[in-house]
Amino acid sequence: MGILLHIIARLLLNILKPIGEIFAVTYCVITFKFKKISHYYMEVALVEDVYGNVCMQYLFNVVLIKKDGYKFGNGEEKISSVIGKNKVAKKLTRLGSLIDKSLNKLDSNHSIKSIDNNV
């Protein structure tokens, strides 16, 4: 059942997401709510971040963290939060540390600031 639901959800997303994005941006432009465009894409990015944490959990748990590290895969947590928790615990692999350093170039101490202690 899970596989079937995933296929249906993916099909709907692939068909409707471009339409939804075009509509959102057009609506914001027509209504002169230009600042809402950035907010819209920030919300989309946050959801995609959590989605990536779930979708990539098996790969990330093997290549980004040591075996006894804090695991990826929680559907309520962002990738950066998991990286931050593993950075603090010194459980990142070399690739995990490289990704953390790359994130820090975009936003200083990004993974540490992203840690969600409620998860």
Backbone as XML, in Angstrom:
<?xml version="1.0"?>
<chain id="A" units="angstrom">
  <residue number="1" name="MET">
    <atom name="N" x="0.828" y="-1.197" z="0.000"/>
    <atom name="CA" x="0.000" y="0.000" z="0.000"/>
    <atom name="C" x="0.871" y="1.258" z="0.000"/>
  </residue>
  <residue number="2" name="GLY">
    <atom name="N" x="1.973" y="1.223" z="0.765"/>
    <atom name="CA" x="2.854" y="2.384" z="0.834"/>
    <atom name="C" x="3.462" y="2.737" z="-0.512"/>
  </residue>
  <residue number="3" name="ILE">
    <atom name="N" x="3.834" y="1.712" z="-1.271"/>
    <atom name="CA" x="4.434" y="1.956" z="-2.581"/>
    <atom name="C" x="3.412" y="2.592" z="-3.519"/>
  </residue>
  <residue number="4" name="LEU">
    <atom name="N" x="2.196" y="2.078" z="-3.513"/>
    <atom name="CA" x="1.146" y="2.621" z="-4.367"/>
    <atom name="C" x="0.843" y="4.077" z="-4.006"/>
  </residue>
  <residue number="5" name="LEU">
    <atom name="N" x="0.730" y="4.371" z="-2.726"/>
    <atom name="CA" x="0.491" y="5.754" z="-2.296"/>
    <atom name="C" x="1.634" y="6.663" z="-2.710"/>
  </residue>
  <residue number="6" name="HIS">
    <atom name="N" x="2.855" y="6.158" z="-2.602"/>
    <atom name="CA" x="4.023" y="6.951" z="-3.017"/>
    <atom name="C" x="3.961" y="7.265" z="-4.514"/>
  </residue>
  <residue number="7" name="ILE">
    <atom name="N" x="3.625" y="6.277" z="-5.323"/>
    <atom name="CA" x="3.550" y="6.482" z="-6.774"/>
    <atom name="C" x="2.478" y="7.516" z="-7.116"/>
  </residue>
  <residue number="8" name="ILE">
    <atom name="N" x="1.319" y="7.400" z="-6.491"/>
    <atom name="CA" x="0.238" y="8.358" z="-6.753"/>
    <atom name="C" x="0.643" y="9.758" z="-6.304"/>
  </residue>
  <residue number="9" name="ALA">
    <atom name="N" x="1.209" y="9.864" z="-5.110"/>
    <atom name="CA" x="1.636" y="11.172" z="-4.598"/>
    <atom name="C" x="2.695" y="11.786" z="-5.499"/>
  </residue>
  <residue number="10" name="ARG">
    <atom name="N" x="3.640" y="10.988" z="-5.955"/>
    <atom name="CA" x="4.709" y="11.492" z="-6.820"/>
    <atom name="C" x="4.148" y="11.973" z="-8.157"/>
  </residue>
  <residue number="11" name="LEU">
    <atom name="N" x="3.224" y="11.207" z="-8.727"/>
    <atom name="CA" x="2.605" y="11.623" z="-9.990"/>
    <atom name="C" x="1.865" y="12.946" z="-9.833"/>
  </residue>
  <residue number="12" name="LEU">
    <atom name="N" x="1.071" y="13.048" z="-8.772"/>
    <atom name="CA" x="0.338" y="14.294" z="-8.534"/>
    <atom name="C" x="1.294" y="15.463" z="-8.317"/>
  </residue>
  <residue number="13" name="LEU">
    <atom name="N" x="2.341" y="15.237" z="-7.546"/>
    <atom name="CA" x="3.316" y="16.296" z="-7.285"/>
    <atom name="C" x="3.990" y="16.739" z="-8.585"/>
  </residue>
  <residue number="14" name="ASN">
    <atom name="N" x="4.434" y="15.776" z="-9.386"/>
    <atom name="CA" x="5.125" y="16.122" z="-10.634"/>
    <atom name="C" x="4.229" y="16.880" z="-11.598"/>
  </residue>
  <residue number="15" name="ILE">
    <atom name="N" x="2.942" y="16.573" z="-11.592"/>
    <atom name="CA" x="2.009" y="17.255" z="-12.487"/>
    <atom name="C" x="1.600" y="18.613" z="-11.927"/>
  </residue>
  <residue number="16" name="LEU">
    <atom name="N" x="1.290" y="18.663" z="-10.639"/>
    <atom name="CA" x="0.704" y="19.874" z="-10.061"/>
    <atom name="C" x="1.711" y="20.897" z="-9.532"/>
  </residue>
  <residue number="17" name="LYS">
    <atom name="N" x="2.907" y="20.470" z="-9.141"/>
    <atom name="CA" x="3.868" y="21.422" z="-8.562"/>
    <atom name="C" x="4.212" y="22.555" z="-9.524"/>
  </residue>
  <residue number="18" name="PRO">
    <atom name="N" x="4.547" y="22.277" z="-10.781"/>
    <atom name="CA" x="4.844" y="23.401" z="-11.686"/>
    <atom name="C" x="3.662" y="24.359" z="-11.846"/>
  </residue>
  <residue number="19" name="ILE">
    <atom name="N" x="2.462" y="23.803" z="-11.905"/>
    <atom name="CA" x="1.270" y="24.649" z="-12.029"/>
    <atom name="C" x="1.106" y="25.502" z="-10.777"/>
  </residue>
  <residue number="20" name="GLY">
    <atom name="N" x="1.290" y="24.883" z="-9.610"/>
    <atom name="CA" x="1.171" y="25.609" z="-8.348"/>
    <atom name="C" x="2.206" y="26.705" z="-8.207"/>
  </residue>
  <residue number="21" name="GLU">
    <atom name="N" x="3.435" y="26.441" z="-8.633"/>
    <atom name="CA" x="4.492" y="27.451" z="-8.546"/>
    <atom name="C" x="4.215" y="28.620" z="-9.479"/>
  </residue>
  <residue number="22" name="ILE">
    <atom name="N" x="3.838" y="28.318" z="-10.698"/>
    <atom name="CA" x="3.522" y="29.386" z="-11.650"/>
    <atom name="C" x="2.363" y="30.229" z="-11.119"/>
  </residue>
  <residue number="23" name="PHE">
    <atom name="N" x="1.340" y="29.574" z="-10.597"/>
    <atom name="CA" x="0.198" y="30.301" z="-10.051"/>
    <atom name="C" x="0.615" y="31.164" z="-8.874"/>
  </residue>
  <residue number="24" name="ALA">
    <atom name="N" x="1.417" y="30.605" z="-7.960"/>
    <atom name="CA" x="1.832" y="31.350" z="-6.765"/>
    <atom name="C" x="2.598" y="32.618" z="-7.138"/>
  </residue>
  <residue number="25" name="VAL">
    <atom name="N" x="3.572" y="32.478" z="-8.022"/>
    <atom name="CA" x="4.375" y="33.634" z="-8.427"/>
    <atom name="C" x="3.514" y="34.650" z="-9.184"/>
  </residue>
  <residue number="26" name="THR">
    <atom name="N" x="2.703" y="34.176" z="-10.102"/>
    <atom name="CA" x="1.821" y="35.071" z="-10.850"/>
    <atom name="C" x="0.870" y="35.806" z="-9.914"/>
  </residue>
  <residue number="27" name="TYR">
    <atom name="N" x="0.287" y="35.094" z="-8.984"/>
    <atom name="CA" x="-0.640" y="35.699" z="-8.019"/>
    <atom name="C" x="0.065" y="36.789" z="-7.208"/>
  </residue>
  <residue number="28" name="CYS">
    <atom name="N" x="1.272" y="36.492" z="-6.737"/>
    <atom name="CA" x="2.011" y="37.486" z="-5.946"/>
    <atom name="C" x="2.362" y="38.722" z="-6.770"/>
  </residue>
  <residue number="29" name="VAL">
    <atom name="N" x="2.691" y="38.524" z="-8.041"/>
    <atom name="CA" x="3.012" y="39.659" z="-8.912"/>
    <atom name="C" x="1.764" y="40.494" z="-9.185"/>
  </residue>
  <residue number="30" name="ILE">
    <atom name="N" x="0.679" y="39.842" z="-9.528"/>
    <atom name="CA" x="-0.570" y="40.557" z="-9.848"/>
    <atom name="C" x="-1.092" y="41.331" z="-8.640"/>
  </residue>
  <residue number="31" name="THR">
    <atom name="N" x="-0.925" y="40.764" z="-7.450"/>
    <atom name="CA" x="-1.439" y="41.423" z="-6.239"/>
    <atom name="C" x="-0.375" y="42.287" z="-5.563"/>
  </residue>
  <residue number="32" name="PHE">
    <atom name="N" x="0.762" y="42.477" z="-6.231"/>
    <atom name="CA" x="1.859" y="43.315" z="-5.726"/>
    <atom name="C" x="2.395" y="42.837" z="-4.370"/>
  </residue>
  <residue number="33" name="LYS">
    <atom name="N" x="2.394" y="41.543" z="-4.159"/>
    <atom name="CA" x="2.926" y="40.953" z="-2.929"/>
    <atom name="C" x="4.270" y="40.281" z="-3.250"/>
  </residue>
  <residue number="34" name="PHE">
    <atom name="N" x="5.214" y="41.100" z="-3.703"/>
    <atom name="CA" x="6.493" y="40.585" z="-4.174"/>
    <atom name="C" x="7.287" y="39.885" z="-3.079"/>
  </residue>
  <residue number="35" name="LYS">
    <atom name="N" x="7.197" y="40.373" z="-1.846"/>
    <atom name="CA" x="7.932" y="39.757" z="-0.732"/>
    <atom name="C" x="7.420" y="38.357" z="-0.422"/>
  </residue>
  <residue number="36" name="LYS">
    <atom name="N" x="6.173" y="38.100" z="-0.774"/>
    <atom name="CA" x="5.584" y="36.775" z="-0.525"/>
    <atom name="C" x="6.228" y="35.698" z="-1.396"/>
  </residue>
  <residue number="37" name="ILE">
    <atom name="N" x="6.805" y="36.087" z="-2.531"/>
    <atom name="CA" x="7.435" y="35.113" z="-3.416"/>
    <atom name="C" x="8.607" y="34.452" z="-2.698"/>
  </residue>
  <residue number="38" name="SER">
    <atom name="N" x="9.442" y="35.250" z="-2.072"/>
    <atom name="CA" x="10.582" y="34.708" z="-1.337"/>
    <atom name="C" x="10.109" y="33.834" z="-0.173"/>
  </residue>
  <residue number="39" name="HIS">
    <atom name="N" x="9.084" y="34.289" z="0.521"/>
    <atom name="CA" x="8.535" y="33.517" z="1.646"/>
    <atom name="C" x="7.982" y="32.175" z="1.151"/>
  </residue>
  <residue number="40" name="TYR">
    <atom name="N" x="7.299" y="32.196" z="0.029"/>
    <atom name="CA" x="6.745" y="30.973" z="-0.564"/>
    <atom name="C" x="7.860" y="29.968" z="-0.842"/>
  </residue>
  <residue number="41" name="TYR">
    <atom name="N" x="8.939" y="30.428" z="-1.480"/>
    <atom name="CA" x="10.027" y="29.516" z="-1.820"/>
    <atom name="C" x="10.799" y="29.061" z="-0.585"/>
  </residue>
  <residue number="42" name="MET">
    <atom name="N" x="10.838" y="29.879" z="0.458"/>
    <atom name="CA" x="11.470" y="29.444" z="1.704"/>
    <atom name="C" x="10.671" y="28.300" z="2.332"/>
  </residue>
  <residue number="43" name="GLU">
    <atom name="N" x="9.345" y="28.427" z="2.322"/>
    <atom name="CA" x="8.501" y="27.354" z="2.860"/>
    <atom name="C" x="8.656" y="26.070" z="2.044"/>
  </residue>
  <residue number="44" name="VAL">
    <atom name="N" x="8.711" y="26.201" z="0.720"/>
    <atom name="CA" x="8.895" y="25.038" z="-0.141"/>
    <atom name="C" x="10.247" y="24.383" z="0.156"/>
  </residue>
  <residue number="45" name="ALA">
    <atom name="N" x="11.284" y="25.188" z="0.325"/>
    <atom name="CA" x="12.612" y="24.650" z="0.623"/>
    <atom name="C" x="12.630" y="23.893" z="1.946"/>
  </residue>
  <residue number="46" name="LEU">
    <atom name="N" x="11.953" y="24.407" z="2.954"/>
    <atom name="CA" x="11.912" y="23.731" z="4.252"/>
    <atom name="C" x="11.221" y="22.374" z="4.148"/>
  </residue>
  <residue number="47" name="VAL">
    <atom name="N" x="10.128" y="22.319" z="3.411"/>
    <atom name="CA" x="9.410" y="21.053" z="3.237"/>
    <atom name="C" x="10.271" y="20.065" z="2.445"/>
  </residue>
  <residue number="48" name="GLU">
    <atom name="N" x="10.951" y="20.554" z="1.425"/>
    <atom name="CA" x="11.810" y="19.685" z="0.625"/>
    <atom name="C" x="12.997" y="19.181" z="1.439"/>
  </residue>
  <residue number="49" name="ASP">
    <atom name="N" x="13.464" y="19.987" z="2.381"/>
    <atom name="CA" x="14.556" y="19.589" z="3.269"/>
    <atom name="C" x="14.129" y="18.394" z="4.131"/>
  </residue>
  <residue number="50" name="VAL">
    <atom name="N" x="12.957" y="18.473" z="4.718"/>
    <atom name="CA" x="12.438" y="17.366" z="5.538"/>
    <atom name="C" x="12.192" y="16.139" z="4.652"/>
  </residue>
  <residue number="51" name="TYR">
    <atom name="N" x="11.643" y="16.367" z="3.483"/>
    <atom name="CA" x="11.400" y="15.295" z="2.517"/>
    <atom name="C" x="12.724" y="14.597" z="2.167"/>
  </residue>
  <residue number="52" name="GLY">
    <atom name="N" x="13.752" y="15.391" z="1.941"/>
    <atom name="CA" x="15.073" y="14.833" z="1.631"/>
    <atom name="C" x="15.633" y="14.015" z="2.777"/>
  </residue>
  <residue number="53" name="ASN">
    <atom name="N" x="15.375" y="14.430" z="4.005"/>
    <atom name="CA" x="15.834" y="13.687" z="5.178"/>
    <atom name="C" x="15.227" y="12.287" z="5.191"/>
  </residue>
  <residue number="54" name="VAL">
    <atom name="N" x="13.966" y="12.187" z="4.821"/>
    <atom name="CA" x="13.291" y="10.883" z="4.796"/>
    <atom name="C" x="13.737" y="10.068" z="3.585"/>
  </residue>
  <residue number="55" name="CYS">
    <atom name="N" x="13.702" y="10.689" z="2.407"/>
    <atom name="CA" x="14.024" y="9.963" z="1.171"/>
    <atom name="C" x="15.464" y="9.462" z="1.118"/>
  </residue>
  <residue number="56" name="MET">
    <atom name="N" x="16.357" y="10.239" z="1.659"/>
    <atom name="CA" x="17.781" y="9.917" z="1.551"/>
    <atom name="C" x="18.338" y="9.240" z="2.799"/>
  </residue>
  <residue number="57" name="GLN">
    <atom name="N" x="17.478" y="8.857" z="3.738"/>
    <atom name="CA" x="17.944" y="8.367" z="5.026"/>
    <atom name="C" x="18.923" y="7.198" z="4.930"/>
  </residue>
  <residue number="58" name="TYR">
    <atom name="N" x="18.674" y="6.220" z="4.094"/>
    <atom name="CA" x="19.559" y="5.060" z="4.042"/>
    <atom name="C" x="20.932" y="5.433" z="3.485"/>
  </residue>
  <residue number="59" name="LEU">
    <atom name="N" x="20.931" y="6.224" z="2.419"/>
    <atom name="CA" x="22.194" y="6.683" z="1.843"/>
    <atom name="C" x="22.943" y="7.579" z="2.829"/>
  </residue>
  <residue number="60" name="PHE">
    <atom name="N" x="22.257" y="8.573" z="3.380"/>
    <atom name="CA" x="22.910" y="9.505" z="4.312"/>
    <atom name="C" x="23.425" y="8.809" z="5.562"/>
  </residue>
  <residue number="61" name="ASN">
    <atom name="N" x="22.682" y="7.825" z="6.070"/>
    <atom name="CA" x="23.128" y="7.103" z="7.267"/>
    <atom name="C" x="24.393" y="6.295" z="7.011"/>
  </residue>
  <residue number="62" name="VAL">
    <atom name="N" x="24.644" y="5.950" z="5.769"/>
    <atom name="CA" x="25.852" y="5.192" z="5.427"/>
    <atom name="C" x="27.019" y="6.121" z="5.096"/>
  </residue>
  <residue number="63" name="VAL">
    <atom name="N" x="26.767" y="7.207" z="4.350"/>
    <atom name="CA" x="27.884" y="7.997" z="3.838"/>
    <atom name="C" x="28.170" y="9.286" z="4.604"/>
  </residue>
  <residue number="64" name="LEU">
    <atom name="N" x="27.223" y="9.803" z="5.388"/>
    <atom name="CA" x="27.454" y="11.088" z="6.057"/>
    <atom name="C" x="27.749" y="10.975" z="7.546"/>
  </residue>
  <residue number="65" name="ILE">
    <atom name="N" x="27.373" y="9.852" z="8.152"/>
    <atom name="CA" x="27.595" y="9.714" z="9.596"/>
    <atom name="C" x="28.229" y="8.365" z="9.913"/>
  </residue>
  <residue number="66" name="LYS">
    <atom name="N" x="28.871" y="8.323" z="11.071"/>
    <atom name="CA" x="29.437" y="7.062" z="11.552"/>
    <atom name="C" x="28.301" y="6.165" z="12.029"/>
  </residue>
  <residue number="67" name="LYS">
    <atom name="N" x="28.589" y="4.868" z="12.132"/>
    <atom name="CA" x="27.541" y="3.882" z="12.436"/>
    <atom name="C" x="26.751" y="4.190" z="13.698"/>
  </residue>
  <residue number="68" name="ASP">
    <atom name="N" x="27.382" y="4.758" z="14.696"/>
    <atom name="CA" x="26.692" y="5.025" z="15.961"/>
    <atom name="C" x="26.198" y="6.472" z="16.054"/>
  </residue>
  <residue number="69" name="GLY">
    <atom name="N" x="26.128" y="7.153" z="14.900"/>
    <atom name="CA" x="25.667" y="8.539" z="14.883"/>
    <atom name="C" x="24.159" y="8.652" z="14.997"/>
  </residue>
  <residue number="70" name="TYR">
    <atom name="N" x="23.691" y="9.871" z="15.156"/>
    <atom name="CA" x="22.262" y="10.179" z="15.197"/>
    <atom name="C" x="21.720" y="10.010" z="13.782"/>
  </residue>
  <residue number="71" name="LYS">
    <atom name="N" x="20.696" y="9.215" z="13.612"/>
    <atom name="CA" x="20.230" y="8.780" z="12.297"/>
    <atom name="C" x="19.344" y="9.798" z="11.569"/>
  </residue>
  <residue number="72" name="PHE">
    <atom name="N" x="19.486" y="9.809" z="10.264"/>
    <atom name="CA" x="18.589" y="10.520" z="9.366"/>
    <atom name="C" x="17.295" y="9.728" z="9.249"/>
  </residue>
  <residue number="73" name="GLY">
    <atom name="N" x="16.205" y="10.385" z="8.825"/>
    <atom name="CA" x="14.977" y="9.675" z="8.512"/>
    <atom name="C" x="13.744" y="10.141" z="9.242"/>
  </residue>
  <residue number="74" name="ASN">
    <atom name="N" x="13.890" y="11.011" z="10.241"/>
    <atom name="CA" x="12.721" y="11.496" z="10.967"/>
    <atom name="C" x="11.956" y="12.480" z="10.089"/>
  </residue>
  <residue number="75" name="GLY">
    <atom name="N" x="10.682" y="12.223" z="9.856"/>
    <atom name="CA" x="9.848" y="13.047" z="8.997"/>
    <atom name="C" x="9.494" y="14.402" z="9.571"/>
  </residue>
  <residue number="76" name="GLU">
    <atom name="N" x="10.045" y="14.735" z="10.726"/>
    <atom name="CA" x="9.799" y="16.047" z="11.332"/>
    <atom name="C" x="11.091" y="16.847" z="11.487"/>
  </residue>
  <residue number="77" name="GLU">
    <atom name="N" x="12.165" y="16.378" z="10.862"/>
    <atom name="CA" x="13.466" y="17.019" z="11.068"/>
    <atom name="C" x="14.151" y="17.325" z="9.745"/>
  </residue>
  <residue number="78" name="LYS">
    <atom name="N" x="14.859" y="18.444" z="9.707"/>
    <atom name="CA" x="15.598" y="18.855" z="8.512"/>
    <atom name="C" x="16.969" y="18.183" z="8.480"/>
  </residue>
  <residue number="79" name="ILE">
    <atom name="N" x="17.518" y="18.072" z="7.295"/>
    <atom name="CA" x="18.837" y="17.473" z="7.100"/>
    <atom name="C" x="19.890" y="18.210" z="7.916"/>
  </residue>
  <residue number="80" name="SER">
    <atom name="N" x="19.835" y="19.535" z="7.917"/>
    <atom name="CA" x="20.839" y="20.327" z="8.635"/>
    <atom name="C" x="20.819" y="20.053" z="10.133"/>
  </residue>
  <residue number="81" name="SER">
    <atom name="N" x="19.653" y="19.788" z="10.681"/>
    <atom name="CA" x="19.549" y="19.481" z="12.105"/>
    <atom name="C" x="20.279" y="18.183" z="12.432"/>
  </residue>
  <residue number="82" name="VAL">
    <atom name="N" x="20.099" y="17.181" z="11.580"/>
    <atom name="CA" x="20.774" y="15.896" z="11.801"/>
    <atom name="C" x="22.284" y="16.064" z="11.652"/>
  </residue>
  <residue number="83" name="ILE">
    <atom name="N" x="22.700" y="16.821" z="10.657"/>
    <atom name="CA" x="24.135" y="17.075" z="10.481"/>
    <atom name="C" x="24.679" y="17.805" z="11.705"/>
  </residue>
  <residue number="84" name="GLY">
    <atom name="N" x="23.946" y="18.792" z="12.200"/>
    <atom name="CA" x="24.384" y="19.534" z="13.382"/>
    <atom name="C" x="24.514" y="18.655" z="14.616"/>
  </residue>
  <residue number="85" name="LYS">
    <atom name="N" x="23.544" y="17.787" z="14.831"/>
    <atom name="CA" x="23.601" y="16.882" z="15.991"/>
    <atom name="C" x="24.804" y="15.953" z="15.896"/>
  </residue>
  <residue number="86" name="ASN">
    <atom name="N" x="25.093" y="15.479" z="14.683"/>
    <atom name="CA" x="26.245" y="14.605" z="14.498"/>
    <atom name="C" x="27.563" y="15.363" z="14.565"/>
  </residue>
  <residue number="87" name="LYS">
    <atom name="N" x="27.552" y="16.618" z="14.172"/>
    <atom name="CA" x="28.760" y="17.438" z="14.300"/>
    <atom name="C" x="29.112" y="17.616" z="15.772"/>
  </residue>
  <residue number="88" name="VAL">
    <atom name="N" x="28.114" y="17.948" z="16.578"/>
    <atom name="CA" x="28.330" y="18.130" z="18.011"/>
    <atom name="C" x="28.848" y="16.835" z="18.645"/>
  </residue>
  <residue number="89" name="ALA">
    <atom name="N" x="28.291" y="15.702" z="18.206"/>
    <atom name="CA" x="28.679" y="14.405" z="18.767"/>
    <atom name="C" x="29.949" y="13.841" z="18.113"/>
  </residue>
  <residue number="90" name="LYS">
    <atom name="N" x="30.519" y="14.591" z="17.154"/>
    <atom name="CA" x="31.707" y="14.159" z="16.416"/>
    <atom name="C" x="31.474" y="12.816" z="15.712"/>
  </residue>
  <residue number="91" name="LYS">
    <atom name="N" x="30.337" y="12.715" z="15.050"/>
    <atom name="CA" x="29.949" y="11.480" z="14.363"/>
    <atom name="C" x="29.833" y="11.651" z="12.850"/>
  </residue>
  <residue number="92" name="LEU">
    <atom name="N" x="30.280" y="12.783" z="12.309"/>
    <atom name="CA" x="30.243" y="12.986" z="10.866"/>
    <atom name="C" x="31.405" y="12.267" z="10.192"/>
  </residue>
  <residue number="93" name="THR">
    <atom name="N" x="31.155" y="11.704" z="9.030"/>
    <atom name="CA" x="32.232" y="11.157" z="8.213"/>
    <atom name="C" x="32.934" y="12.327" z="7.518"/>
  </residue>
  <residue number="94" name="ARG">
    <atom name="N" x="33.945" y="12.044" z="6.749"/>
    <atom name="CA" x="34.628" y="13.112" z="6.003"/>
    <atom name="C" x="33.671" y="13.811" z="5.052"/>
  </residue>
  <residue number="95" name="LEU">
    <atom name="N" x="32.834" y="13.030" z="4.375"/>
    <atom name="CA" x="31.869" y="13.623" z="3.454"/>
    <atom name="C" x="30.847" y="14.461" z="4.228"/>
  </residue>
  <residue number="96" name="GLY">
    <atom name="N" x="30.411" y="13.971" z="5.380"/>
    <atom name="CA" x="29.487" y="14.731" z="6.216"/>
    <atom name="C" x="30.097" y="16.050" z="6.659"/>
  </residue>
  <residue number="97" name="SER">
    <atom name="N" x="31.369" y="16.019" z="7.030"/>
    <atom name="CA" x="32.067" y="17.241" z="7.433"/>
    <atom name="C" x="32.217" y="18.203" z="6.260"/>
  </residue>
  <residue number="98" name="LEU">
    <atom name="N" x="32.455" y="17.665" z="5.077"/>
    <atom name="CA" x="32.572" y="18.498" z="3.882"/>
    <atom name="C" x="31.242" y="19.195" z="3.588"/>
  </residue>
  <residue number="99" name="ILE">
    <atom name="N" x="30.150" y="18.480" z="3.703"/>
    <atom name="CA" x="28.837" y="19.082" z="3.485"/>
    <atom name="C" x="28.575" y="20.146" z="4.547"/>
  </residue>
  <residue number="100" name="ASP">
    <atom name="N" x="28.931" y="19.861" z="5.787"/>
    <atom name="CA" x="28.761" y="20.842" z="6.863"/>
    <atom name="C" x="29.563" y="22.109" z="6.570"/>
  </residue>
  <residue number="101" name="LYS">
    <atom name="N" x="30.795" y="21.961" z="6.127"/>
    <atom name="CA" x="31.621" y="23.128" z="5.794"/>
    <atom name="C" x="31.030" y="23.913" z="4.629"/>
  </residue>
  <residue number="102" name="SER">
    <atom name="N" x="30.465" y="23.206" z="3.660"/>
    <atom name="CA" x="29.831" y="23.882" z="2.521"/>
    <atom name="C" x="28.623" y="24.690" z="2.975"/>
  </residue>
  <residue number="103" name="LEU">
    <atom name="N" x="27.820" y="24.117" z="3.865"/>
    <atom name="CA" x="26.667" y="24.841" z="4.397"/>
    <atom name="C" x="27.114" y="26.077" z="5.177"/>
  </residue>
  <residue number="104" name="ASN">
    <atom name="N" x="28.225" y="25.959" z="5.886"/>
    <atom name="CA" x="28.741" y="27.082" z="6.677"/>
    <atom name="C" x="29.195" y="28.243" z="5.806"/>
  </residue>
  <residue number="105" name="LYS">
    <atom name="N" x="29.557" y="27.960" z="4.562"/>
    <atom name="CA" x="29.934" y="29.046" z="3.653"/>
    <atom name="C" x="28.716" y="29.871" z="3.253"/>
  </residue>
  <residue number="106" name="LEU">
    <atom name="N" x="27.558" y="29.225" z="3.226"/>
    <atom name="CA" x="26.319" y="29.936" z="2.901"/>
    <atom name="C" x="25.748" y="30.650" z="4.120"/>
  </residue>
  <residue number="107" name="ASP">
    <atom name="N" x="25.929" y="30.036" z="5.286"/>
    <atom name="CA" x="25.352" y="30.554" z="6.527"/>
    <atom name="C" x="26.237" y="30.074" z="7.673"/>
  </residue>
  <residue number="108" name="SER">
    <atom name="N" x="26.913" y="30.983" z="8.340"/>
    <atom name="CA" x="27.846" y="30.629" z="9.404"/>
    <atom name="C" x="27.173" y="29.765" z="10.480"/>
  </residue>
  <residue number="109" name="ASN">
    <atom name="N" x="27.825" y="28.657" z="10.831"/>
    <atom name="CA" x="27.314" y="27.704" z="11.836"/>
    <atom name="C" x="25.912" y="27.196" z="11.500"/>
  </residue>
  <residue number="110" name="HIS">
    <atom name="N" x="25.643" y="27.000" z="10.224"/>
    <atom name="CA" x="24.300" y="26.638" z="9.783"/>
    <atom name="C" x="23.759" y="25.390" z="10.483"/>
  </residue>
  <residue number="111" name="SER">
    <atom name="N" x="24.538" y="24.310" z="10.476"/>
    <atom name="CA" x="24.014" y="23.061" z="11.039"/>
    <atom name="C" x="23.804" y="23.163" z="12.550"/>
  </residue>
  <residue number="112" name="ILE">
    <atom name="N" x="24.665" y="23.867" z="13.230"/>
    <atom name="CA" x="24.512" y="24.034" z="14.682"/>
    <atom name="C" x="23.267" y="24.865" z="14.979"/>
  </residue>
  <residue number="113" name="LYS">
    <atom name="N" x="23.064" y="25.931" z="14.225"/>
    <atom name="CA" x="21.875" y="26.771" z="14.414"/>
    <atom name="C" x="20.591" y="26.039" z="14.025"/>
  </residue>
  <residue number="114" name="SER">
    <atom name="N" x="20.715" y="25.036" z="13.177"/>
    <atom name="CA" x="19.543" y="24.298" z="12.688"/>
    <atom name="C" x="19.098" y="23.164" z="13.599"/>
  </residue>
  <residue number="115" name="ILE">
    <atom name="N" x="19.883" y="22.861" z="14.613"/>
    <atom name="CA" x="19.537" y="21.742" z="15.487"/>
    <atom name="C" x="18.170" y="21.949" z="16.105"/>
  </residue>
  <residue number="116" name="ASP">
    <atom name="N" x="17.333" y="20.939" z="15.955"/>
    <atom name="CA" x="15.981" y="20.963" z="16.520"/>
    <atom name="C" x="15.967" y="19.989" z="17.690"/>
  </residue>
  <residue number="117" name="ASN">
    <atom name="N" x="15.999" y="20.511" z="18.887"/>
    <atom name="CA" x="16.024" y="19.655" z="20.077"/>
    <atom name="C" x="14.652" y="19.096" z="20.440"/>
  </residue>
  <residue number="118" name="ASN">
    <atom name="N" x="13.623" y="19.504" z="19.717"/>
    <atom name="CA" x="12.280" y="18.984" z="19.966"/>
    <atom name="C" x="12.025" y="17.687" z="19.220"/>
  </residue>
  <residue number="119" name="VAL">
    <atom name="N" x="12.989" y="17.263" z="18.407"/>
    <atom name="CA" x="12.837" y="16.028" z="17.635"/>
    <atom name="C" x="13.695" y="14.950" z="18.256"/>
  </residue>
</chain>
